[in-house]
């Protein structure tokens, strides 16, 4: 099977070296080149167009955002942003996601080699997901409206997203750390469905492709909608900027969740990166708990943790929606919500950027309904 061809664009020689070494240990990935800036990348891409680009956003001669917009206007290609864990880096990275990037890899200012080494499995998984991404479903609101100057001539070796199964076999893949279930955070819900309350709760879970999908859904909701609790797989320091950006675009209030925030109509609470979000009930009202804990399904925050807590606290007073994303985080939690009497929805394959999470939920019969992205706002309003 052909390997996924990757181009690394980063002005840090250390990052280029470490990423190249890590990816060369993965038989399913071929590093075409590792270059210092987009102008060097353009020269390389004249001969060989990559399947996936790993791109820094802050570089000399041409910044990563400008390069990304040129790529997406000429020849859309999956791009993973390699961003520093800083407040300014978060804002720039969100701009890149809006412009069509698929996902984020973070890098600290210090201890870079060790950090990236520990993230090798996640990096390989992100590249595989990016190679399978349906770029037609990435929002184009941030893209340049006028055609950009051509980056490079097409090579005869045309890029095509790698199909499921067209990468290395499992034995060739890097080892990954133990995969915890939601049991490490809280016990499963009981069998008895919760009594009806006057308030409804909508829980959304998403990952790759979710930043634009959430924007599309939340921006379509009026301020009389049910209260929402959301997990978007995103690193620490990025979720606050993400929530702030959504708040500026939506009629409803959107903000990063704080411990004991009330879940109120017309408000969406987004789990902080690096911490789990749980729903709790006090009488007829709901509030959130923001809790430290180990990753679940290798994610913190985890959709499974949120959905299980919603099954426990709200039962049939809730609606669960699992959206675009790689992996299976959230599928089991959605099944627990359905078993507790909640309504459950999976986003359909045609509108997903990556169909991993909804696909697993559908396979487990966790979703009562399968709906396209554009139908989700109405489903939320009638929950």
C-alpha positions as CSV (number, residue, x, y, z in Angstrom):
1,X,0.0,0.0,0.0
2,X,1.2,3.5,-0.8
3,X,2.4,5.6,2.1
4,X,0.9,9.0,3.0
5,X,3.3,11.6,1.6
6,X,4.0,14.4,4.1
7,X,5.6,17.8,3.6
8,X,6.9,19.6,6.8
9,X,7.1,23.4,6.7
10,X,8.6,24.9,9.9
11,X,11.3,27.5,10.4
12,X,12.6,25.6,13.4
13,X,15.4,23.2,12.5
14,X,14.8,21.3,15.6
15,X,11.1,20.8,14.8
16,X,11.9,19.7,11.3
17,X,14.5,17.2,12.5
18,X,12.3,15.7,15.2
19,X,9.2,15.5,13.1
20,X,11.1,13.9,10.3
21,X,12.7,11.3,12.6
22,X,9.4,10.4,14.2
23,X,7.5,10.0,11.0
24,X,10.2,7.9,9.4
25,X,9.6,5.3,12.1
26,X,6.0,5.0,10.7
27,X,5.9,2.7,7.7
28,X,2.6,4.3,6.6
29,X,4.2,7.7,6.1
30,X,6.7,9.1,3.7
31,X,8.4,12.4,4.4
32,X,8.8,14.1,1.1
33,X,10.7,17.0,2.5
34,X,11.1,19.3,5.6
35,X,11.7,22.9,4.6
36,X,12.1,26.2,6.5
37,X,9.4,28.3,4.9
38,X,6.5,28.4,2.3
39,X,8.7,29.6,-0.5
40,X,11.0,26.6,-0.2
41,X,7.8,24.5,0.0
42,X,6.5,25.9,-3.3
43,X,9.7,24.8,-5.0
44,X,9.4,21.2,-3.7
45,X,5.7,21.0,-4.5
46,X,6.4,21.7,-8.2
47,X,7.9,18.2,-8.4
48,X,5.9,16.3,-5.8
49,X,2.6,17.4,-4.3
50,X,2.1,16.0,-0.8
51,X,-1.0,14.2,0.6
52,X,-0.7,16.1,3.9
53,X,1.2,19.3,4.9
54,X,2.4,19.9,8.5
55,X,2.6,23.7,8.6
56,X,3.9,26.2,11.1
57,X,2.0,29.5,11.2
58,X,4.7,32.0,12.2
59,X,7.6,32.0,9.7
60,X,9.8,34.4,7.8
61,X,9.3,35.5,4.2
62,X,5.6,34.2,4.1
63,X,3.4,33.4,7.1
64,X,1.6,30.1,7.3
65,X,-1.9,31.6,6.9
66,X,-1.1,33.2,3.6
67,X,0.4,30.0,2.3
68,X,-2.6,28.0,3.6
69,X,-5.0,30.3,1.7
70,X,-3.0,29.9,-1.5
71,X,-3.1,26.1,-1.2
72,X,-6.8,25.9,-0.5
73,X,-7.7,28.2,-3.4
74,X,-5.5,26.5,-5.9
75,X,-5.5,22.8,-4.9
76,X,-7.1,22.0,-1.6
77,X,-4.8,19.7,0.4
78,X,-5.1,18.5,4.0
79,X,-3.1,20.8,6.3
80,X,-2.2,20.2,9.9
81,X,-1.2,23.3,11.8
82,X,1.9,23.0,14.0
83,X,1.4,25.8,16.6
84,X,3.0,27.1,19.8
85,X,1.1,26.8,23.0
86,X,0.6,30.5,23.5
87,X,-2.3,32.9,23.6
88,X,-1.2,34.6,20.4
89,X,-0.5,31.3,18.8
90,X,-4.0,30.2,19.6
91,X,-5.6,33.1,17.9
92,X,-3.5,32.6,14.8
93,X,-4.2,28.9,14.8
94,X,-8.0,29.5,14.9
95,X,-7.6,31.7,11.9
96,X,-5.9,28.9,10.1
97,X,-8.7,26.4,11.1
98,X,-11.2,28.9,9.7
99,X,-9.1,29.1,6.5
100,X,-9.3,25.3,6.0
101,X,-6.7,23.6,8.1
102,X,-7.8,20.2,9.3
103,X,-6.4,20.0,12.8
104,X,-3.7,21.2,15.3
105,X,-0.4,19.8,16.6
106,X,0.9,21.8,19.5
107,X,4.5,22.5,20.5
108,X,5.9,24.1,23.6
109,X,8.6,26.7,23.7
110,X,10.8,24.5,25.9
111,X,11.4,20.7,26.0
112,X,10.3,20.4,22.4
113,X,12.1,17.2,21.5
114,X,10.7,15.3,24.4
115,X,7.2,16.7,24.0
116,X,7.0,15.8,20.3
117,X,8.4,12.3,21.0
118,X,5.7,11.6,23.5
119,X,3.1,12.8,20.9
120,X,4.4,10.5,18.1
121,X,1.3,8.2,18.1
122,X,-1.1,11.2,18.1
123,X,0.9,12.8,15.3
124,X,0.6,9.7,13.1
125,X,-3.1,9.4,13.9
126,X,-3.6,13.0,13.0
127,X,-1.8,12.6,9.6
128,X,-3.9,9.5,8.8
129,X,-7.1,11.4,9.7
130,X,-6.0,14.4,7.6
131,X,-5.3,12.1,4.6
132,X,-8.9,10.8,4.8
133,X,-10.5,14.2,5.4
134,X,-13.3,15.3,3.1
135,X,-12.1,18.8,2.3
136,X,-15.4,19.7,0.6
137,X,-16.9,19.9,4.1
138,X,-14.4,22.3,5.5
139,X,-15.8,25.8,5.7
140,X,-14.6,28.2,3.1
141,X,-15.5,31.5,4.9
142,X,-11.9,32.3,5.6
143,X,-10.6,31.6,2.1
144,X,-9.6,34.3,-0.3
145,X,-12.5,35.2,-2.6
146,X,-10.2,36.1,-5.5
147,X,-8.1,33.3,-7.1
148,X,-4.6,33.2,-5.7
149,X,-1.5,33.1,-7.8
150,X,-0.6,29.5,-8.8
151,X,1.7,27.9,-6.3
152,X,3.1,25.2,-8.5
153,X,2.3,23.2,-11.6
154,X,0.5,19.9,-11.1
155,X,2.8,16.9,-11.0
156,X,1.8,13.7,-12.8
157,X,1.6,12.1,-9.3
158,X,-1.7,13.6,-8.3
159,X,-2.5,13.8,-4.6
160,X,-5.6,11.9,-3.4
161,X,-6.7,11.5,0.2
162,X,-5.6,8.0,1.4
163,X,-8.6,5.6,1.5
164,X,-9.5,3.8,4.7
165,X,-7.1,0.9,4.9
166,X,-4.6,2.2,2.3
167,X,-1.9,2.8,4.9
168,X,0.4,0.6,7.0
169,X,-0.9,-2.5,8.7
170,X,-1.5,-2.3,12.5
171,X,1.8,-4.0,13.1
172,X,3.7,-1.2,11.4
173,X,2.1,1.5,13.4
174,X,3.7,3.2,16.4
175,X,2.8,2.0,19.9
176,X,0.3,4.1,21.7
177,X,-0.3,4.6,25.4
178,X,-3.0,2.8,27.3
179,X,-6.5,3.8,26.3
180,X,-8.6,4.6,29.4
181,X,-12.4,4.5,29.4
182,X,-14.7,7.0,31.2
183,X,-14.6,4.7,34.2
184,X,-11.5,6.5,35.4
185,X,-13.5,9.7,35.8
186,X,-17.0,8.5,36.9
187,X,-19.2,5.4,37.1
188,X,-21.7,4.6,34.4
189,X,-25.3,5.9,34.7
190,X,-27.9,3.8,36.4
191,X,-30.7,2.0,34.6
192,X,-33.4,4.3,35.8
193,X,-34.2,7.2,33.5
194,X,-34.3,10.6,35.2
195,X,-37.6,12.3,35.8
196,X,-38.7,15.1,33.5
197,X,-37.4,18.6,34.3
198,X,-38.4,22.0,33.0
199,X,-35.0,22.5,31.3
200,X,-33.5,20.6,28.5
201,X,-29.8,20.0,27.9
202,X,-28.0,19.5,24.6
203,X,-24.6,17.8,24.6
204,X,-22.3,18.1,21.5
205,X,-19.1,16.2,20.9
206,X,-16.7,16.7,18.0
207,X,-13.1,16.6,17.0
208,X,-11.4,16.9,13.6
209,X,-13.4,19.3,11.4
210,X,-15.4,20.3,14.4
211,X,-14.3,23.9,14.8
212,X,-16.1,24.9,11.5
213,X,-19.0,22.5,12.1
214,X,-19.7,24.0,15.5
215,X,-19.5,27.5,14.1
216,X,-22.1,26.5,11.4
217,X,-24.4,25.0,14.0
218,X,-24.1,27.5,16.8
219,X,-24.3,30.5,14.5
220,X,-27.7,29.2,13.3
221,X,-29.3,29.0,16.8
222,X,-31.5,31.8,18.2
223,X,-30.9,32.9,21.8
224,X,-34.0,31.0,23.0
225,X,-32.3,27.6,22.3
226,X,-31.7,25.0,25.1
227,X,-28.5,25.2,27.1
228,X,-25.6,23.5,25.4
229,X,-22.5,21.7,26.8
230,X,-19.7,21.0,24.3
231,X,-16.5,19.0,24.0
232,X,-14.3,19.9,21.1
233,X,-11.0,18.1,21.1
234,X,-8.6,21.0,21.4
235,X,-5.4,21.7,23.4
236,X,-5.2,23.9,26.5
237,X,-5.1,27.7,25.8
238,X,-7.0,27.2,22.5
239,X,-10.5,26.7,23.8
240,X,-10.8,30.2,25.4
241,X,-9.9,31.8,22.1
242,X,-12.2,29.5,20.2
243,X,-15.2,30.2,22.5
244,X,-14.5,34.0,22.3
245,X,-14.5,33.8,18.5
246,X,-17.7,31.8,18.4
247,X,-19.3,34.3,20.8
248,X,-18.6,37.1,18.4
249,X,-20.3,35.2,15.5
250,X,-23.4,33.8,17.3
251,X,-26.7,35.2,18.7
252,X,-26.3,32.9,21.7
253,X,-23.6,33.3,24.4
254,X,-20.6,31.1,23.9
255,X,-17.8,30.8,26.5
256,X,-15.3,28.5,27.9
257,X,-16.9,26.6,30.8
258,X,-15.9,27.4,34.4
259,X,-16.5,25.1,37.4
260,X,-20.2,25.3,38.6
261,X,-21.4,27.4,35.7
262,X,-25.1,27.0,35.3
263,X,-26.3,25.4,32.0
264,X,-28.9,28.0,30.9
265,X,-31.0,28.5,27.8
266,X,-29.3,30.6,25.1
267,X,-25.8,29.7,26.4
268,X,-23.1,27.2,25.1
269,X,-20.4,26.1,27.5
270,X,-17.2,24.7,25.9
271,X,-14.9,22.3,27.8
272,X,-11.5,23.9,28.6
273,X,-8.7,22.2,26.8
274,X,-6.9,19.7,29.1
275,X,-9.8,19.3,31.6
276,X,-12.9,17.2,31.5
277,X,-16.4,18.6,31.5
278,X,-19.2,16.9,33.4
279,X,-22.9,17.8,33.8
280,X,-24.4,17.8,37.3
281,X,-28.0,18.4,38.5
282,X,-29.3,20.4,41.4
283,X,-33.0,20.1,41.7
284,X,-34.5,21.0,38.4
285,X,-31.4,22.9,37.2
286,X,-28.1,21.8,35.7
287,X,-24.6,23.0,36.2
288,X,-21.2,21.9,35.0
289,X,-18.2,20.5,36.8
290,X,-14.7,21.1,35.3
291,X,-12.5,18.3,36.5
292,X,-8.8,17.3,36.2
293,X,-8.2,13.7,35.3
294,X,-6.3,11.4,32.9
295,X,-7.2,11.3,29.2
296,X,-10.1,9.1,28.2
297,X,-9.9,7.6,24.8
298,X,-6.5,9.5,24.8
299,X,-8.4,12.8,25.0
300,X,-8.9,15.4,27.7
301,X,-11.5,16.7,27.5
302,X,-13.3,13.6,26.4
303,X,-16.7,13.3,24.8
304,X,-17.3,10.0,26.5
305,X,-16.9,11.6,29.9
306,X,-19.3,14.4,29.0
307,X,-21.9,12.1,27.5
308,X,-21.8,9.7,30.4
309,X,-22.3,12.5,32.9
310,X,-25.3,13.8,30.8
311,X,-26.8,10.3,30.9
312,X,-26.4,10.2,34.7
313,X,-27.6,13.8,35.4
314,X,-30.2,14.4,32.7
315,X,-31.3,11.1,31.2
316,X,-34.3,11.7,29.0
317,X,-34.1,15.5,29.5
318,X,-31.1,15.6,27.2
319,X,-30.1,15.4,23.5
320,X,-26.7,14.1,22.5
321,X,-25.1,14.9,19.2
322,X,-21.9,13.3,18.0
323,X,-20.2,15.1,15.1
324,X,-17.2,15.0,12.8
325,X,-14.0,13.6,14.2
326,X,-11.5,10.8,14.1
327,X,-11.5,7.8,16.5
328,X,-14.3,6.6,18.6
329,X,-14.5,9.0,21.6
330,X,-18.1,9.7,22.4
331,X,-19.7,6.6,20.8
332,X,-20.0,4.7,24.1
333,X,-21.2,7.7,26.0
334,X,-23.8,8.4,23.3
335,X,-25.0,4.8,23.7
336,X,-25.3,5.3,27.5
337,X,-27.3,8.5,26.8
338,X,-29.7,6.6,24.5
339,X,-30.0,3.8,27.1
340,X,-30.9,6.5,29.7
341,X,-33.7,7.7,27.5
342,X,-32.0,10.7,25.9
343,X,-32.4,11.6,22.2
344,X,-29.3,10.9,20.2
345,X,-28.0,12.0,16.8
346,X,-25.0,11.3,14.7
347,X,-23.8,13.6,11.9
348,X,-24.0,11.9,8.6
349,X,-21.0,10.8,6.5
350,X,-21.7,13.1,3.6
351,X,-21.3,16.3,5.8
352,X,-18.4,15.1,8.0
353,X,-14.8,16.1,7.5
354,X,-13.8,12.8,9.2
355,X,-16.5,10.2,9.8
356,X,-14.8,8.2,12.5
357,X,-16.7,9.2,15.7
358,X,-20.2,9.2,14.2
359,X,-19.5,6.0,12.3
360,X,-18.6,4.2,15.5
361,X,-21.7,5.6,17.2
362,X,-23.9,4.4,14.4
363,X,-22.2,0.9,14.5
364,X,-22.9,0.7,18.2
365,X,-26.6,1.7,17.6
366,X,-26.0,4.7,19.8
367,X,-27.7,7.1,17.4
368,X,-31.5,7.2,17.0
369,X,-31.1,9.5,14.0
370,X,-28.4,10.3,11.4
371,X,-28.6,13.8,10.1
372,X,-26.6,16.2,7.9
373,X,-24.9,19.1,9.5
374,X,-27.4,21.6,8.2
375,X,-30.3,19.7,10.0
376,X,-28.7,19.9,13.4
377,X,-29.8,23.4,14.5
378,X,-33.5,22.5,13.9
379,X,-33.0,19.2,15.8
380,X,-31.4,21.1,18.7
381,X,-34.3,23.6,18.8
382,X,-36.9,20.9,18.9
383,X,-35.0,18.7,21.5
